[in-house]
Amino acid sequence: MQYFSTRGDGPVSLDDALQKGIADDGGLFLPQQLPTFEPTDFDNADSIPQVAAVLLRPFFVGSVLADELEEILAETFSFPIPSTPLPSAGRELELLELYHGPTAAFKDVGAGFLAACLSRLESDEDSPLTILVATSGDTGGAVAAAFDARPGMRVVVLFPEGRVSDRQAHQLCCWSDNVVSLKVQGSFDDCQAMVKAAMADPDLSAVHRFSSANSINIGRLLPQSTYYADSSLRHYRRTGNKPGFIIPTGNLGNAFACIMAREMGLPIGPVILATNANRTIADYFETLKWLPRASLQTLASAMDVGDPSNMERLRKLVGEADVLREQLGVLSVSDAEIETSIRQDYSEFGFATCPHTATATHTWRHLDDKVASAHDWILVGTAHPAKFETIVEPIIGEIVPLPPELAEILARPAHAVTIKPDLKSLATAIGDA
Ligand SMILES: *Cc1c(COP(=O)(O)O)cnc(C)c1O
């Protein structure tokens, strides 16, 4: 399989697309053509790694990793991804729990797969690959966990001082020596600007081999499409119905993977995007004008995105707003609605949801009656509520028990270096000679 940039560059191999992350022309990589499947193609696959092997095989044709796909998938899916039935007065309802990985958010799947791939493409211990990640919370932890202690790979995480939760900060700073955690005296935008400046700096690039692991890497999208394949197939085999999915959405990586799975022929019904108060996508579908803007801070902070980068992929794959809005729903959910939703989830479902997941449960409760009763629904749970306990616990008036994977991480010692928000401080911190 060959890959092309959304802006035209290419073709490149999967291996190059994984290593580059972003295309030279600034676009995002997409496969030349999506393979298509019938549900029966998966008849002999009844676990996520097995479904993933069938689904991803065509993407790996011609890659040096082709023979290692099964091994890569076994490493990626080292934790369960269950769907739990939820009580509902109407059609069947499930919660797809994507938060049982090492850092308790769905980003563990993409980060784990990317690390498994890159560590097999890279084995030069004398000149390690340095993965730079600017994070507003969840991404940096998932990437650090996935690359922790891998030989020949180094991770530098930059996060804004005082703007991530204490538990998120701990997850960014508790890893082996190959992970450097930098607390930046600035904003997330400063962190991102420093990463860009470092990658563009010829002197620094001569010393370090830089790469990035942010959510635009195709290596994060491919494995995400496999849990939509697996959960839709399980539902379809059991009921004969194609379930609809409601997906908490920020940069559109998770939802794009679901749409990709539907395009490939998986039994998936309607796809509805639940966003927070950042209305860029909702306004696009309404006005047909794409107007990216600065992000607003909300309770669902991992979705605080005003310029969702994967929209460029979606427009290339499916079409512009007039076409997109026929195929996708979107609802923008306010902070007040998120709070109400967390309270309602706790009383109706008997467990707490994180602020991101609560945008999906809110959206489900506010579906048009006709739409709601025409489909079974799978709500996508993107993070464990214990990760956002300072928001969730006061709302439900209870302590959220720590899942074992989070407890294990929080028990580790953590350390970070505090730096100023400029390139020189970053260079000094990572060794500029
Ligand atoms: C990153 C994140 C999202 C948003 O996912 P996108 O792929 O950026 O749309 C939602 N919920 C949680 C918990 C996240 O960490």
The ligand as an SDF file (V2000), in Angstrom:
LIG
                    3D

 15 15  0  0  0  0  0  0  0  0999 V2000
   -7.6720   13.1710   22.9970 C   0  0  0  0  0  0  0  0  0  0  0  0
   -8.9550   12.9120   23.7060 C   0  0  0  0  0  0  0  0  0  0  0  0
  -10.2140   13.1120   23.0760 C   0  0  0  0  0  0  0  0  0  0  0  0
  -10.3320   13.6750   21.6850 C   0  0  0  0  0  0  0  0  0  0  0  0
   -9.9170   12.7640   20.7030 O   0  0  0  0  0  0  0  0  0  0  0  0
   -9.5560   13.2660   19.2240 P   0  0  0  0  0  0  0  0  0  0  0  0
   -9.0020   12.1010   18.5300 O   0  0  0  0  0  0  0  0  0  0  0  0
   -8.5620   14.3820   19.3970 O   0  0  0  0  0  0  0  0  0  0  0  0
  -10.8350   13.7540   18.6190 O   0  0  0  0  0  0  0  0  0  0  0  0
  -11.3560   12.7930   23.7870 C   0  0  0  0  0  0  0  0  0  0  0  0
  -11.2950   12.3190   25.0490 N   0  0  0  0  0  0  0  0  0  0  0  0
  -10.1180   12.1080   25.6660 C   0  0  0  0  0  0  0  0  0  0  0  0
  -10.1300   11.5980   27.0560 C   0  0  0  0  0  0  0  0  0  0  0  0
   -8.9100   12.3920   25.0240 C   0  0  0  0  0  0  0  0  0  0  0  0
   -7.7380   12.1930   25.6710 O   0  0  0  0  0  0  0  0  0  0  0  0
  1  2  1  0
  2  3  1  0
  2 14  2  0
  3  4  1  0
  3 10  2  0
  4  5  1  0
  5  6  1  0
  6  7  2  0
  6  8  1  0
  6  9  1  0
 10 11  1  0
 11 12  2  0
 12 13  1  0
 12 14  1  0
 14 15  1  0
M  END
$$$$
